[in-house]
Amino acid sequence: MTDKELRRLRRQDLLQLLVEQSREAARLQTESDEKSEELTQLTESCERLKGKLDEKDVQLERLKEKLNEKDALLEKLKSRLNEKDDLLKKLQGRLDEKDMSIGELEKQLEVLRSDRWEQLDSDGAVADIIAKHLKTALFKPEQSEGIESDGRDIHEREQREEA
C-alpha cells in the first residue's frame, strides 16, 4: 500500500489493519520463538553428539595403543618361538648324532659279544655252562634258580666275593 492509499483509509480500516498486523506479528513472533527453541535444542543435541564423538575418539586411541602393544607382544612371542624352533633343530641334530653313536656302539658291543662267545666256545666253557645248567635243572630243580646266566652258581660267586 502506498502512502496515498493509506491516507484515504478510514480510521476503522486503519485499526483493522493494525490489529491484523499485530496478530501477524504475534504469530510470527511465536513461530520465531518456536524456531529459536528448536535451534537451541538442535545446538544442544549437536554439542552432546560432539562430546560423545570426542569420547569415542579417546576410546579409539586407547584401543589403538592396546592393539599396538598386542602387536609388539605378538612379534616378541614369534621371535621367541623362532628361537625355540632353532634350538629344537639344533637339539634334533645332536640327538641324531647321539643315535648314530649309539648305533655304532651297539654294533661294537655285538662284535665284542660274538668275540667273547667264540672265545668261550673255543675254551669249551659254553659246553660246561650248558651241561651245568642241564644237570642242575634235571637233578636239582630247586637250585636252578641260583644259577647265573654265565653258568656259575650264585653261591660260588658269593664265596669268591667274601674271600
N, CA, C and O of each residue as an XYZ file, in Angstrom:
652
protein
N       0.806     -1.165      0.000
C       0.000      0.000      0.000
C       0.869      1.255      0.000
O       1.884      1.347      0.690
N       0.445      2.162     -0.763
C       1.185      3.425     -0.844
C       0.679      4.389      0.216
O      -0.342      4.156      0.863
N       1.416      5.470      0.374
C       1.022      6.480      1.363
C      -0.330      7.106      1.001
O      -1.141      7.394      1.882
N      -0.557      7.307     -0.254
C      -1.799      7.921     -0.702
C      -2.979      7.031     -0.352
O      -3.987      7.512      0.165
N      -2.867      5.766     -0.624
C      -3.937      4.825     -0.322
C      -4.137      4.744      1.185
O      -5.263      4.625      1.668
N      -3.061      4.809      1.902
C      -3.128      4.737      3.348
C      -3.881      5.948      3.922
O      -4.610      5.791      4.901
N      -3.732      7.118      3.360
C      -4.376      8.331      3.827
C      -5.866      8.310      3.497
O      -6.651      8.951      4.195
N      -6.253      7.633      2.512
C      -7.655      7.585      2.127
C      -8.446      6.647      3.014
O      -9.668      6.757      3.115
N      -7.738      5.708      3.668
C      -8.446      4.725      4.500
C      -9.042      5.407      5.717
O      -8.493      6.388      6.220
N     -10.161      4.890      6.187
C     -10.816      5.434      7.369
C     -10.107      4.914      8.600
O      -9.284      4.001      8.544
N     -10.438      5.496      9.647
C      -9.836      5.111     10.928
C     -10.136      3.674     11.267
O      -9.247      2.968     11.743
N     -11.281      3.234     11.055
C     -11.672      1.869     11.389
C     -10.881      0.891     10.529
O     -10.425     -0.140     11.026
N     -10.716      1.194      9.276
C      -9.938      0.323      8.399
C      -8.462      0.297      8.841
O      -7.801     -0.741      8.801
N      -7.979      1.452      9.254
C      -6.594      1.524      9.726
C      -6.415      0.702     11.005
O      -5.409      0.013     11.172
N      -7.364      0.780     11.871
C      -7.288     -0.009     13.097
C      -7.345     -1.507     12.789
O      -6.635     -2.311     13.392
N      -8.179     -1.842     11.868
C      -8.263     -3.254     11.474
C      -6.931     -3.719     10.911
O      -6.464     -4.814     11.224
N      -6.323     -2.886     10.084
C      -5.004     -3.228      9.521
C      -3.968     -3.376     10.644
O      -3.156     -4.301     10.630
N      -4.006     -2.471     11.598
C      -3.060     -2.556     12.714
C      -3.301     -3.805     13.547
O      -2.342     -4.448     13.974
N      -4.542     -4.160     13.786
C      -4.864     -5.373     14.550
C      -4.395     -6.604     13.775
O      -3.820     -7.539     14.332
N      -4.662     -6.565     12.477
C      -4.251     -7.705     11.644
C      -2.730     -7.820     11.627
O      -2.188     -8.922     11.714
N      -2.050     -6.699     11.518
C      -0.585     -6.722     11.511
C      -0.034     -7.154     12.868
O       0.972     -7.859     12.938
N      -0.696     -6.730     13.943
C      -0.217     -7.144     15.267
C      -0.448     -8.639     15.470
O       0.377     -9.319     16.081
N      -1.568     -9.154     14.957
C      -1.782    -10.605     15.022
C      -0.710    -11.341     14.220
O      -0.144    -12.340     14.665
N      -0.450    -10.810     13.016
C       0.580    -11.425     12.165
C       1.936    -11.342     12.856
O       2.711    -12.298     12.820
N       2.224    -10.204     13.485
C       3.495    -10.029     14.201
C       3.563    -10.994     15.375
O       4.621    -11.568     15.635
N       2.443    -11.188     16.101
C       2.417    -12.114     17.240
C       2.616    -13.552     16.750
O       3.352    -14.334     17.352
N       1.931    -13.882     15.628
C       2.102    -15.228     15.069
C       3.551    -15.442     14.627
O       4.138    -16.488     14.904
N       4.106    -14.486     13.963
C       5.496    -14.592     13.510
C       6.457    -14.644     14.708
O       7.453    -15.366     14.673
N       6.161    -13.891     15.748
C       6.994    -13.926     16.952
C       6.934    -15.299     17.593
O       7.960    -15.842     18.002
N       5.719    -15.870     17.683
C       5.557    -17.213     18.255
C       6.324    -18.225     17.415
O       7.028    -19.091     17.933
N       6.164    -18.086     16.100
C       6.883    -19.002     15.201
C       8.388    -18.830     15.350
O       9.134    -19.808     15.347
N       8.823    -17.602     15.479
C      10.249    -17.318     15.674
C      10.747    -17.916     16.985
O      11.838    -18.484     17.036
N       9.950    -17.789     18.043
C      10.334    -18.362     19.339
C      10.440    -19.898     19.239
O      11.372    -20.509     19.763
N       9.450    -20.501     18.548
C       9.487    -21.968     18.371
C      10.745    -22.384     17.598
O      11.430    -23.341     17.958
N      11.026    -21.634     16.525
C      12.220    -21.958     15.726
C      13.499    -21.742     16.543
O      14.459    -22.501     16.411
N      13.505    -20.729     17.368
C      14.673    -20.472     18.225
C      14.851    -21.615     19.233
O      15.968    -22.053     19.505
N      13.724    -22.084     19.779
C      13.785    -23.200     20.735
C      14.282    -24.473     20.045
O      15.095    -25.211     20.600
N      13.786    -24.721     18.828
C      14.257    -25.881     18.057
C      15.744    -25.761     17.770
O      16.491    -26.734     17.872
N      16.166    -24.548     17.407
C      17.581    -24.313     17.131
C      18.420    -24.567     18.376
O      19.497    -25.158     18.293
N      17.927    -24.121     19.535
C      18.640    -24.337     20.796
C      18.741    -25.832     21.095
O      19.799    -26.322     21.489
N      17.639    -26.547     20.907
C      17.644    -27.996     21.146
C      18.605    -28.697     20.189
O      19.363    -29.580     20.591
N      18.564    -28.291     18.909
C      19.473    -28.897     17.927
C      20.936    -28.589     18.267
O      21.814    -29.437     18.102
N      21.182    -27.376     18.738
C      22.544    -26.999     19.126
C      23.007    -27.838     20.315
O      24.131    -28.338     20.328
N      22.137    -27.989     21.308
C      22.483    -28.817     22.466
C      22.704    -30.266     22.052
O      23.641    -30.916     22.517
N      21.840    -30.767     21.175
C      21.988    -32.140     20.692
C      23.305    -32.299     19.933
O      24.007    -33.299     20.080
N      23.619    -31.306     19.132
C      24.882    -31.324     18.377
C      26.076    -31.325     19.333
O      27.050    -32.040     19.101
N      26.011    -30.542     20.389
C      27.093    -30.489     21.374
C      27.250    -31.833     22.095
O      28.366    -32.301     22.322
N      26.100    -32.452     22.455
C      26.163    -33.775     23.094
C      26.810    -34.794     22.152
O      27.649    -35.593     22.565
N      26.406    -34.751     20.882
C      26.981    -35.688     19.903
C      28.476    -35.439     19.716
O      29.250    -36.385     19.574
N      28.882    -34.171     19.715
C      30.312    -33.853     19.616
C      31.063    -34.414     20.823
O      32.161    -34.954     20.688
N      30.449    -34.276     22.018
C      31.069    -34.820     23.233
C      31.216    -36.335     23.138
O      32.253    -36.895     23.495
N      30.160    -36.990     22.651
C      30.234    -38.453     22.503
C      31.269    -38.848     21.467
O      31.986    -39.832     21.644
N      31.351    -38.084     20.385
C      32.372    -38.359     19.376
C      33.778    -38.191     19.951
O      34.674    -38.986     19.663
N      33.962    -37.163     20.757
C      35.266    -36.954     21.399
C      35.609    -38.127     22.318
O      36.749    -38.590     22.347
N      34.601    -38.604     23.074
C      34.829    -39.761     23.947
C      35.204    -40.985     23.118
O      36.105    -41.739     23.487
N      34.515    -41.178     22.001
C      34.805    -42.320     21.129
C      36.204    -42.204     20.541
O      36.908    -43.204     20.407
N      36.609    -40.982     20.188
C      37.962    -40.778     19.663
C      39.013    -41.157     20.704
O      40.008    -41.812     20.394
N      38.769    -40.725     21.960
C      39.695    -41.075     23.043
C      39.738    -42.590     23.222
O      40.807    -43.181     23.379
N      38.562    -43.204     23.197
C      38.486    -44.662     23.352
C      39.201    -45.362     22.187
O      39.897    -46.356     22.395
N      39.031    -44.851     20.972
C      39.726    -45.428     19.816
C      41.245    -45.321     19.969
O      41.971    -46.255     19.629
N      41.717    -44.203     20.472
C      43.157    -44.026     20.688
C      43.685    -45.039     21.702
O      44.754    -45.621     21.512
N      42.920    -45.246     22.789
C      43.339    -46.243     23.785
C      43.379    -47.632     23.168
O      44.305    -48.406     23.411
N      42.360    -47.941     22.364
C      42.319    -49.256     21.721
C      43.461    -49.419     20.726
O      44.029    -50.503     20.600
N      43.793    -48.353     20.026
C      44.942    -48.398     19.101
C      46.229    -48.687     19.865
O      47.048    -49.503     19.440
N      46.398    -48.006     21.003
C      47.594    -48.230     21.819
C      47.658    -49.681     22.293
O      48.707    -50.322     22.226
N      46.514    -50.192     22.775
C      46.487    -51.593     23.222
C      46.784    -52.537     22.077
O      47.502    -53.522     22.245
N      46.230    -52.237     20.908
C      46.473    -53.081     19.734
C      47.950    -53.056     19.358
O      48.527    -54.086     19.009
N      48.550    -51.882     19.431
C      49.988    -51.779     19.142
C      50.803    -52.577     20.153
O      51.774    -53.241     19.791
N      50.399    -52.510     21.431
C      51.089    -53.298     22.459
C      50.946    -54.791     22.176
O      51.907    -55.551     22.298
N      49.736    -55.202     21.797
C      49.493    -56.619     21.485
C      50.311    -57.042     20.273
O      50.858    -58.144     20.247
N      50.399    -56.172     19.270
C      51.204    -56.489     18.091
C      52.676    -56.644     18.468
O      53.353    -57.555     17.992
N      53.163    -55.753     19.322
C      54.555    -55.848     19.763
C      54.778    -57.146     20.536
O      55.789    -57.821     20.343
N      53.839    -57.492     21.408
C      53.942    -58.736     22.176
C      53.906    -59.938     21.239
O      54.652    -60.900     21.422
N      53.038    -59.876     20.241
C      52.934    -60.973     19.279
C      54.243    -61.138     18.516
O      54.696    -62.262     18.298
N      54.844    -60.045     18.116
C      56.128    -60.111     17.419
C      57.208    -60.699     18.329
O      58.029    -61.507     17.894
N      57.194    -60.283     19.594
C      58.174    -60.804     20.549
C      57.987    -62.310     20.721
O      58.960    -63.064     20.744
N      56.723    -62.746     20.842
C      56.444    -64.171     21.005
C      56.829    -64.951     19.749
O      57.332    -66.070     19.847
N      56.596    -64.370     18.572
C      57.005    -65.030     17.330
C      58.517    -65.191     17.291
O      59.037    -66.226     16.875
N      59.210    -64.149     17.732
C      60.668    -64.197     17.766
C      61.150    -65.307     18.700
O      62.042    -66.082     18.357
N      60.543    -65.367     19.888
C      60.924    -66.407     20.847
C      60.600    -67.794     20.308
O      61.357    -68.743     20.517
N      59.467    -67.906     19.610
C      59.082    -69.185     19.022
C      60.092    -69.607     17.958
O      60.449    -70.781     17.864
N      60.546    -68.651     17.163
C      61.563    -68.954     16.157
C      62.861    -69.400     16.823
O      63.526    -70.320     16.349
N      63.218    -68.736     17.933
C      64.414    -69.137     18.674
C      64.263    -70.566     19.194
O      65.194    -71.367     19.118
N      63.077    -70.873     19.721
C      62.819    -72.233     20.235
C      62.892    -73.241     19.099
O      63.427    -74.336     19.275
N      62.351    -72.879     17.919
C      62.420    -73.779     16.770
C      63.870    -74.048     16.382
O      64.250    -75.184     16.098
N      64.676    -72.981     16.374
C      66.092    -73.147     16.059
C      66.774    -74.056     17.081
O      67.571    -74.923     16.721
N      66.450    -73.846     18.358
C      67.024    -74.682     19.409
C      66.591    -76.132     19.233
O      67.396    -77.047     19.407
N      65.329    -76.344     18.891
C      64.836    -77.710     18.666
C      65.566    -78.372     17.503
O      65.910    -79.552     17.572
N      65.800    -77.619     16.441
C      66.537    -78.164     15.295
C      67.953    -78.556     15.723
O      68.462    -79.612     15.347
N      68.569    -77.688     16.510
C      69.929    -77.963     16.990
C      69.936    -79.226     17.862
O      70.796    -80.095     17.712
N      68.950    -79.308     18.785
C      68.865    -80.475     19.663
C      68.538    -81.733     18.874
O      69.030    -82.814     19.199
N      67.708    -81.604     17.833
C      67.384    -82.760     16.994
C      68.641    -83.251     16.285
O      68.859    -84.455     16.149
N      69.464    -82.306     15.834
C      70.730    -82.684     15.198
C      71.627    -83.427     16.170
O      72.225    -84.447     15.829
N      71.713    -82.898     17.395
C      72.539    -83.567     18.408
C      71.976    -84.936     18.747
O      72.733    -85.886     18.948
N      70.639    -85.049     18.814
C      70.002    -86.334     19.090
C      70.289    -87.328     17.979
O      70.548    -88.502     18.243
N      70.243    -86.863     16.741
C      70.566    -87.743     15.622
C      72.014    -88.226     15.708
O      72.312    -89.391     15.443
N      72.918    -87.297     16.088
C      74.320    -87.688     16.259
C      74.451    -88.741     17.358
O      75.178    -89.723     17.203
N      73.742    -88.531     18.473
C      73.791    -89.485     19.588
C      73.225    -90.838     19.155
O      73.765    -91.885     19.512
N      72.120    -90.810     18.373
C      71.547    -92.065     17.883
C      72.539    -92.809     16.998
O      72.656    -94.032     17.083
N      73.253    -92.076     16.151
C      74.260    -92.727     15.298
C      75.376    -93.299     16.162
O      75.857    -94.405     15.920
N      75.781    -92.538     17.168
C      76.836    -93.002     18.065
C      76.388    -94.253     18.816
O      77.163    -95.198     18.968
N      75.133    -94.263     19.287
C      74.599    -95.438     19.989
C      74.557    -96.630     19.048
O      74.886    -97.751     19.436
N      74.149    -96.382     17.804
C      74.118    -97.467     16.819
C      75.502    -98.066     16.608
O      75.660    -99.285     16.547
N      76.505    -97.195     16.498
C      77.871    -97.675     16.333
C      78.328    -98.461     17.558
O      78.961    -99.510     17.432
N      77.997    -97.937     18.763
C      78.376    -98.637     19.996
C      77.672    -99.991     20.096
O      78.267   -100.960     20.568
N      76.419   -100.069     19.661
C      75.703   -101.350     19.685
C      76.357   -102.351     18.739
O      76.460   -103.538     19.046
N      76.799   -101.852     17.576
C      77.495   -102.738     16.638
C      78.795   -103.251     17.268
O      79.124   -104.434     17.173
N      79.523   -102.338     17.912
C      80.758   -102.743     18.572
C      80.478   -103.745     19.681
O      81.220   -104.713     19.846
N      79.404   -103.517     20.449
C      79.023   -104.438     21.517
C      78.686   -105.808     20.943
O      79.075   -106.833     21.503
N      77.978   -105.826     19.848
C      77.626   -107.102     19.203
C      78.890   -107.831     18.763
O      79.008   -109.046     18.922
N      79.835   -107.071     18.208
C      81.103   -107.684     17.790
C      81.828   -108.238     19.012
O      82.341   -109.357     18.981
N      81.871   -107.440     20.106
C      82.554   -107.901     21.312
C      81.870   -109.133     21.902
O      82.544   -110.053     22.367
N      80.548   -109.157     21.885
C      79.824   -110.321     22.389
C      80.125   -111.568     21.539
O      80.363   -112.655     22.065
N      80.108   -111.380     20.233
C      80.380   -112.544     19.378
C      81.819   -113.017     19.568
O      82.096   -114.216     19.549
N      82.743   -112.049     19.752
C      84.127   -112.436     20.026
C      84.215   -113.187     21.346
O      84.918   -114.193     21.443
N      83.506   -112.707     22.363
C      83.515   -113.368     23.682
C      82.891   -114.761     23.564
O      83.391   -115.717     24.156
N      81.804   -114.876     22.804
C      81.142   -116.171     22.608
C      82.093   -117.149     21.919
O      82.179   -118.318     22.293
N      82.806   -116.647     20.904
C      83.765   -117.503     20.212
C      84.884   -117.932     21.155
O      85.339   -119.076     21.129
N      85.316   -116.985     21.989
C      86.386   -117.314     22.933
C      85.903   -118.362     23.930
O      86.617   -119.324     24.210
N      84.694   -118.184     24.470
C      84.142   -119.168     25.413
C      83.941   -120.511     24.729
O      84.197   -121.565     25.311
N      83.480   -120.457     23.483
C      83.233   -121.694     22.737
C      84.559   -122.415     22.472
O      84.630   -123.641     22.560
N      85.594   -121.659     22.152
C      86.884   -122.295     21.895
C      87.508   -122.847     23.179
O      88.244   -123.833     23.139
N      87.217   -122.217     24.308
C      87.738   -122.706     25.588
C      86.918   -123.890     26.103
O      87.340   -124.575     27.035
N      85.767   -124.130     25.513
C      84.901   -125.203     25.979
C      84.035   -124.785     27.143
O      83.360   -125.620     27.745
N      84.042   -123.504     27.470
C      83.272   -123.020     28.604
C      81.776   -123.069     28.322
O      80.981   -123.253     29.244
N      81.383   -122.907     27.066
C      79.965   -122.912     26.714
C      79.376   -124.281     26.995
O      78.289   -124.400     27.561
N      80.092   -125.296     26.601
C      79.598   -126.658     26.829
C      79.503   -126.934     28.324
O      78.554   -127.575     28.776
N      80.484   -126.453     29.103
C      80.446   -126.641     30.555
C      79.242   -125.925     31.168
O      78.565   -126.474     32.038
N      78.976   -124.700     30.712
C      77.857   -123.920     31.250
C      76.542   -124.621     30.937
O      75.687   -124.756     31.813
N      76.375   -125.065     29.703
C      75.141   -125.742     29.302
C      74.974   -127.037     30.089
O      73.879   -127.350     30.557
N      76.052   -127.778     30.232
C      75.990   -129.045     30.963
C      75.611   -128.790     32.416
O      74.788   -129.505     32.988
N      76.214   -127.775     33.001
C      75.922   -127.479     34.399
C      74.456   -127.086     34.570
O      73.804   -127.528     35.516
N      73.926   -126.250     33.652
C      72.511   -125.861     33.701
C      71.612   -127.076     33.548
O      70.650   -127.238     34.299
N      71.908   -127.900     32.613
C      71.078   -129.090     32.401
C      71.120   -130.002     33.614
O      70.090   -130.508     34.059
N      72.319   -130.209     34.146
C      72.473   -131.071     35.310
C      71.670   -130.526     36.492
O      70.964   -131.271     37.172
N      71.786   -129.211     36.728
C      71.069   -128.601     37.833
C      69.569   -128.664     37.598
O      68.805   -128.971     38.513
N      69.146   -128.373     36.369
C      67.715   -128.369     36.065
C      67.126   -129.765     36.173
O      65.989   -129.932     36.614
N      67.886   -130.752     35.775
C      67.358   -132.118     35.793
C      67.396   -132.730     37.187
O      66.429   -133.359     37.617
N      68.492   -132.551     37.882
C      68.662   -133.251     39.144
C      68.295   -132.412     40.362
O      67.852   -132.961     41.371
N      68.466   -131.103     40.293
C      68.156   -130.234     41.427
C      67.358   -129.029     40.937
O      67.920   -127.936     40.860
N      66.086   -129.174     40.605
C      65.312   -128.054     40.068
C      65.168   -126.893     41.040
O      65.043   -125.747     40.609
N      65.184   -127.163     42.350
C      65.044   -126.070     43.297
C      66.269   -125.186     43.317
O      66.174   -124.029     43.727
N      67.430   -125.689     42.884
C      68.655   -124.883     42.876
C      68.881   -124.202     41.536
O      69.791   -123.382     41.408
N      68.074   -124.524     40.539
C      68.302   -123.950     39.211
C      68.087   -122.446     39.212
O      68.566   -121.734     38.330
N      67.369   -121.981     40.204
C      67.177   -120.535     40.296
C      68.447   -119.851     40.748
O      68.584   -118.647     40.531
N      69.375   -120.546     41.359
C      70.609   -119.959     41.864
C      71.715   -119.915     40.841
O      72.818   -119.465     41.150
N      71.449   -120.375     39.613
C      72.483   -120.385     38.577
C      72.381   -119.085     37.795
O      71.299   -118.670     37.381
N      73.528   -118.455     37.602
C      73.549   -117.228     36.830
C      73.598   -117.555     35.356
O      73.801   -118.709     34.979
N      73.411   -116.523     34.497
C      73.359   -116.743     33.059
C      74.702   -117.188     32.495
O      74.737   -117.794     31.425
N      75.809   -116.908     33.180
C      77.108   -117.354     32.678
C      77.440   -118.759     33.167
O      78.538   -119.256     32.918
N      76.514   -119.397     33.851
C      76.697   -120.782     34.270
C      77.292   -120.934     35.643
O      77.419   -122.067     36.108
N      77.656   -119.905     36.303
C      78.248   -120.007     37.626
C      77.164   -119.992     38.674
O      76.134   -119.338     38.517
N      77.400   -120.698     39.713
C      76.462   -120.764     40.832
C      76.576   -119.472     41.635
O      77.679   -118.978     41.864
N      75.460   -118.936     42.054
C      75.443   -117.693     42.840
C      76.212   -117.878     44.136
O      76.897   -116.964     44.593
N      76.102   -119.045     44.721
C      76.809   -119.301     45.985
C      78.318   -119.282     45.770
O      79.062   -118.779     46.613
N      78.769   -119.829     44.645
C      80.207   -119.793     44.350
C      80.694   -118.361     44.227
O      81.761   -118.004     44.726
N      79.894   -117.549     43.554
C      80.282   -116.156     43.367
C      80.335   -115.430     44.698
O      81.262   -114.657     44.939
N      79.355   -115.664     45.573
C      79.334   -115.017     46.880
C      80.536   -115.455     47.714
O      81.115   -114.648     48.442
N      80.913   -116.733     47.608
C      82.081   -117.191     48.358
C      83.332   -116.541     47.853
O      84.205   -116.169     48.636
N      83.433   -116.395     46.521
C      84.603   -115.734     45.961
C      84.670   -114.266     46.379
O      85.755   -113.731     46.613
N      83.510   -113.617     46.473
C      83.460   -112.215     46.874
C      83.854   -112.052     48.341
O      84.482   -111.060     48.711
N      83.486   -113.024     49.175
C      83.836   -112.951     50.588
C      85.331   -113.165     50.791
O      85.934   -112.603     51.704
N      85.905   -113.971     49.942
C      87.343   -114.266     50.073
C      88.132   -113.153     49.527
O      89.362   -113.202     49.541
